[in-house]
Every structure is written in structure tokens, then in C-alpha cells.
């Protein structure tokens, strides 16, 4: 029997294009064969440093040994029952531990789902059930998922919303505060008040949903003052505050939840991505009386809170404690920001360096002019970095922001090697 020919990236891409819809985008034409912590190797044997982390999913790196072992142990017991049919202890234990981590001096309850979009959808369902109101306010440049409801909440059209409307009614968008681009905290809150005056009365608003740090929107950080005043505004009108921590949660920003750094306790928090180290699970945690509003049977899902994902998520919590990854996130973030700011002194195209913990980004603009976002340079930088062995991702309303989501478990040497590739790639694409 002849050996099967070794797959190549180009041949696999041809098969992928023939078999899979074009709407499933592709950032890099590289097929992974193996991953280990912050490194991957493609099917041709080339090594890459991973600064994308599966879009903020791999805070604990590829194949963390403790997570792999926890899932293997669960595989030997049972893989699925549907929690609503036959419950299991890992789901309960994980809920208890998430309840203990969430901010707020009040009783909490947690439910698990499979994707971030599901978490946001269910948070809105719970808010509507509890308040008996329908409307929801979100923010410009925010991202909340790919289902029709979450696309309605998302404040960025291309590529997410293009061609998919109409979207659900009773969704309104306020201005996200972004001093760098001319939107102050006062102006942002005034835009919420404007919605109350021009679109929907406050008494019909069930919830306001906000990302403490916008992910797809460009790593824009909500000032603590804004979150505090938004909390007060919600309290004034009986509106629930939902913090979407799907990208920021699980320690990426230096605290388990980014919102902790503002001193604000939301009524509900959604999370997913890195909470199980690459296994699919999401969560809604919130005030017990709010979470209990839907009647029995009103919440759930066939695969929601999978036993394998619960086991992985419990292992992630243990790894964070054992390896002190929250402190590592803060140290890593400081190092990344300092290094990128030094890089910015040699590259006028870097108009801004920003981050919270290890959720760090650079904004690329022509000549450093914030009025001239340079999406083309962001694309060329990602492509050149890939050619040199580094996986990067862009984001932002104008596609001109490069985000860094390297695993928190990456060594300093690997991080510095990746930063060196960014520096060299920037120099290469600006020659001439």
C-alpha cells in the first residue's frame, strides 16, 4: 500500500475553497498540523508563533497539559447526557466557581451554553423576562456575535451585517466613548440620553450591553468613569447592565473579568472564548433574582455546558491559580505596550498603542494621522508577519488595528521573538 502524499497548504486551500462556502472567511492560508503553547507547525512543517490565540480563545495556550488531562479523564466517564436530561457535577461546580469570581456583593447564578452568541442571546432573553421590557441599547463599533439578534446588537456593518438584514427591532446604538477619536464620556452618555428622547423611552429599555474593552471594534477601552456613570444611569431607570466579556474574560486583561477594574458590578456578564482553553463553552452569570426570571424550560440547549468543556473550564481555573496567570497577564501587557511604544518611535504609521492587561493593540494610520486609517497596511503587515513565521490578526471599525492575543503562558523569549518579527515586517512593508 502506497503512503498517502503529504498535504500541502496550497492543495488543502484548493480543497477548502471547493467544499466550504466563501462566507467562511480565512485570515491565513496556513493549515495547522500541531500546536504547543504559543507555537504552531503547519502541514509543511513550518513553525509559527501564535499572536492570535484562536481569537482570544487560548489564554492558556495550545494543548495545556492540565487541560488535556482533565478532558481525557472526563472522556473515560461520559461525554454527553444533555444537562437538562441528566445533570452532572462538573456543571454545578463550574457554576459555583464562576459565581464566586463574578463582581458584586449579591447572590449570583450561572448558566452554560456553547457559543458567545448564545450567551448574549440568553442574556437578552433573561433581561426581557425579568424587566418585562423589550428594548436593548448597544454601542457603535461593538461586536456581540453572528446570529440575527447579536448581529442587530453589533455596531459594525462590514463584514458581519452586510446582506443579512432586516435585524430584530427595538435595538438602538449609542456612541462608545473613544477620546482618541473624538468621543468623550460625556458625549457617549449624552447619546444614550438622546436615544431616550428620540427613539425609545427609558421605561421600555430592558438592558444596556457594553464591552469593557471592545474586541472586533479595535480594542477600545471603556474608561472606568464611563462604566460607573452607565451603571448609575441604568439604576436610575431600572435598566439591567450587561457586560459582554466574551473576548475580555478569562484573565486576558489582568483580572478575571475586565469590568472588575472599574469597580462596577453588572447585573449580568457574558463570557466564552478562553474560559475552557479551546473547548466550546459559554456562560451567563448574574444576579440570582435576575437569572431566575425565566420559567423552568425557558433556558438551555442540547450541548450547553458539555461535560468535556466543563472539565476543561475547571482545569483552566486551576491553571490560572497555580501558574499565577492574572499577574502574568499584567506583566505581559506592560512588556508588550512598552515594546510597541518603542517600535512606534521608529514607525510613524503606528498612531496609537493601547491595551488593558495583555489585550494589546496598535492602530495603523497614514503618517500617524488618526484621520487616515490605513487598513491596507494592516493587511500587508499581517501577510508579511505570516511569511516570517508570526500569526497576527487585524480588527477595528476601519480594519486598521493589529491586535495581540498571545497566550499568557508564552515564554518571554517567544514573545520577544514575535515582537521582533512585527518590527522587521513593518520595516519591510515600508521600504520605498
N, C-alpha and C positions, 0 to 999 in steps of 0.2 A: 504493500500500500504506500503510495507516494505521500510525502509530507505536504500538508496544506501550505500554500505560499503565504509568507508573512504579509500581513496587511500593511498598507502604506496610507499616510494621511490623505493623499490625493484620491486614491481609489475609494477609500471609505467616504470621502466627501461626495464623490460621484454617486455612490450608492445612497447616501443620505439624501441628496437632492432629488433623486428619483423616487424615493419611498416616503418622504416626510414633507408636509406642507411648507411652503416658503414662509408662511406667517410665523413659524417657529424659528426665531432669529438665531444667528450664530455670530458670536463675538470673535472667535478664533477658530481657524481651520486646523485644529490640532486635536487628535483623538488620544485621550489618556489611556495608558496601559497599566499604570501603577502610581499610587500616591503614598507619601510618607511624610507626616508632619507638614512642613511648608514647602515640600518639593514634590514634583510630579515628573514622570517619564512618559513620553508618548510612544505610540506603536512602532516608531522607527528607532527608539532608544535614546532620543534626545532628552536632556534634563532641562527642567524649567523651575524657577522659583515662583511660588503662587502668592501673588499680592491681591488676588480676587476672593479667595476663600469661598468659592461657590456662591458668591454674592452674600457675604456675611454669615455663612452657614457653618464655617469651620473655625470658630474661635479656638477650639481645642485641636485643630489640625486634622490632617488626613489620618484616619485609622489609629486614633489614640488607643494604646494597648488596653487601658482600663475599660474603655467603652466597648471595644471589640470583645473583650472577655465577658462583660455583662450581657451583651446581646447573645453570645454563644451559649451562656448559661441559661438564658431565657428560652432559646431555641430548643433546648432539651426538655423543657417543661410543657409549654403550649405556645402557639403563635397567634391564635385569634379565637375569640368567642363572640365578639361584639359586646362591649361593656354593658349595654342596656339589656342584654340577654343573660349573660353570666359575668358578674363583676369579678375583679381580681385586685389583689392588694397593691401591686405597683402603681396602679392608677390613683388609689387612695393616698398612698404615701407621697407620691409626687405632688398631689393637690395640697396636702398638709405642708410640704416644704415650700411650695410656691406661695401659699397663703402667708407663711412666716416671713418670707422675703419681701413681699409687696409693701410699699409705704402706706402709712395711715394707721392711726390708733383706733381701729374699729375691727369688728369681726369680718372675715373675708371668706369667700368660697371661690373655687376654681373649677372650670370645666375644660376638657381637652378635645381638640379637633385634629385635623390633618394638615391643613394649609393656612397660611396667613390670611388669605381672602376669606376663608371660612370663619376665622377668629373675628375679623372685622364685621362680617355679615351677622354673626351671632351677637356681637356686642351691640349692634344697632337694633336687632330684634329684642334683646333684653331691655335696652333703653326705652324702646317704644312700649313694651309690655309694662314696664314699671311706671313710666310717666303718663301713659295714655295719650301721648303726643306723637306726631309723625315726622316733623321736620328735623333735618340734620345740617349742621354747618361744618364745613371743612375749610381748607386753606389752599390758596394758589401755590402751585409747584409741589403740592403734597402728592404722595403715592400711597394707595391703600389696597391695591390688588387688581385682578383681571376679570372678575365676574362683573355682571352688569351693574349691580349695586355698588361694588367697590370701585368700578370704573367711573361711576357717577360721582363718587367722593373724590376721586383722583383729580388733581388740579393741573394736569399736564396732558395736552392733546396727543401730539405725535411722540411715539408710535402707538401708544396704548389705546386711545379712544377713537382714532381715525376709522371711520366707516362702520362703527359698531352701534351708533345711536338708533333710536332715542334711548335715553337713560332714565332711570326711575325719577319720579317727581319729588318735590319737597327737599331737594338738596341745594345748598347755597354755598358760595365760596367767598371767604373774607381774605384780605391781604395778609400774607405771612410776614412777620417783621424781619426785615433784612436791611440793616443800616448801611451795609456796603453798597447796596443797590437802591438806596433812597427811600426805604420804607421804615419809619420809626415805630417804636412800640405804641406810641400814642395814635399814629395813623392806622396801625393794624387794628387796634381796639375800636377806633372810630369806624372802621369798615364793618366791624361786627354790628355796631350800633346802627349803621346805615342799613344793614340787612333788616334789622328790626323795624326800621322806619319805612323801607321801600319794598320789601319782599315778603316778609312773614313776621307776625308779631311774636315777641319772645315767649308768650304763653303757649305757642304751638311748637316750640322747638324742644325736641326730646334730648338731643345731645350735641355737643361740640367735640369734634375729633381732631387731634393735633399730634404730629410727630415732634417729640422733643428735639430731635435732630432730623431734618428731612434727608431721606436716603436718596431716592432717584432724583429728587429735586436739586441736589447739589451739595449735600452735607451742610446745609444752612442750620445754624444752631439757634434755637429759640432762647432768647435771654430769660434768665430766672425771673426778672421783674414782669415780663410778659406772661409767663405761666402763672405767676402769683395773682396778677390782676385778672387773668382769664378765669382762674378759679373763683375769685370774688364775684366776677360778673355772672358766672354760672350759678353760684349760690344765691345771688340776688334774684334771679329769675326762675329758680327751680329746675335748671338745666343740668343734665349729667355731663361730666367731663371725662372723655375717653382719651387716654394716651396710647397712641399706636407705637409700640416698642418692638415691632417685628424685626426691624433691622438694628435698632439700638440696644435691644435687650440682651440678656445672657452675657453681661460683663463687657461688651465692646467698648463702652465709654468710660470704664473705670469704676463704675458702680453697677450692681446687677441690673438695675433699671436706670436709664438716663435721667428720668424725671426726679429721682431722689436728690439730684444735685441742685434742684430749685427749691426744695423744701415743700413741694406741693404733693398732696395725696389725691390722685384722680379717683373717680368713682369706679372706673374700670380701666384695665390695662390689657392690651392685646400683645401677644408675643408668639414667636415661631422661630424660623431660621436656625440660629445656633443653639437652641435650648437642648437639642438631642445629638449634637455633634455630627449631623448629616443624615439622621433618620427622621422621617416625616412626622412631625407633631406640631401642633399649635395650641394656644391656650387663651382663655379669657379669665382674668382674676379680678374680683371686685367686691364691693360691699355686699355682705351676706344678704341683706334685705333686698338689694337690687338684683342680685344673681338669682334669688328665689322667686322673682316675679313671674316668670313663665310657669305654666302648669306642667305637671309630670307628662312626659312625652313630647313637650314642646321644643326640647333641645336634644342634640345628639348627632349620631352619624355612624354608618356601618363600621368604618375603620377608625373612628375617632378615638384617640388615646390608645393606639395599638400597644399590646403588651411589649413588643420588641422596642418600640420607641419610648415607652415609659421606662423600661430598663436602661436604655441609653441615656435618657434625660437624668435619671437618678445618678448614673455614673458621672455625667457632666458636672452635676452639683458637687459630687465628691472630689473630682479632679480640680475644680476651682478652689476648693478649700485646701486640699493637700498641696497644690502647687502654687498657691497664693496668686492666682491669675488676675484678680482685681488690681492688686498692686502692680503686677506685671503690665497690665493694660495701661495704667497711668504712666509708668516709666517708659514703656514703648512709645506711647503717644508723644511724650515730651521729646524723646530722641528723634522721632520722625519729623516733628514740627521744626525742631532746631536744625536738622539736616536739610530739610526742604527750604527753610528760610535762607540758609547759606547758599543753596543752589539758586534761589531766586535772585541773589545779588549778581549772579553770572548770566542770568536768563531773564531779560526784560519781559518775555512773554508770560512769566508767572506773575499774574496780577495780585494773587492772594494765596496765602497758606492758612488753613484753618482746620480745627478739629476739636473733638472732645474725647479725652482718653485716646484710645487707639483707633478712633474713627476719624481719619485724617484725609484731607483733600487739598489739591492745588487747582486754582482756576486759571485757565489759559486765555489770554486776550492779546490782540494785535498791539504790539508796542506797549503792553501793560495797561492799555486803556480799557477800563471796565465797561465802557460803552461799546466796545468792539469784541464781543466774544468770539473766540477762534475754535470752532468745532472741528475744522479741517486739521488744525494742528493736533488736537486731541486724538483724532483718528490716526494720524501719522505717528504720533508718539506711541500709541498702543501697538500699532503694527511693527514699528521698529523695535520696541521693547520685546515683543514676541520673537522677532527674528534673533534677538540677542539672548533669549532664554528667560524672559520675565513675563508673567501673565498679569496684565493690568485691565481695568475697566474704566470707562468714562460714564458720566451721568450729568445731571443738570438740565435746567429748562432749555438751554441752548446747546447742550451736548458738549460743552467746553470745559467740564470739570473732570479731573482724574482723581479717582478715589482709591484709597489704600485700605485694604481689609485683610492684611496678612494675619495668619493665625497668631494668637497670643503666645503660643508655645514655641514659636520660631526662635532660633538662637540669634544672638546679636550679630554673629558672623553672617548668617543668611540674610538678615535684614539689611545689613550694610552692603552686602553683595547686590541685593536688589536695588538699593538706593543708588549704587554706583552705575547700574545699568540704566536707570532713569536719567542720570546725569549725562552719560555717554550718548544715550538715544536722543536727548534734547539737543546736544551739540551736533549730532549727525544730521538731524532733520532741518537744522537752521543753517547748514553750510550753504553759502551762496545766496 
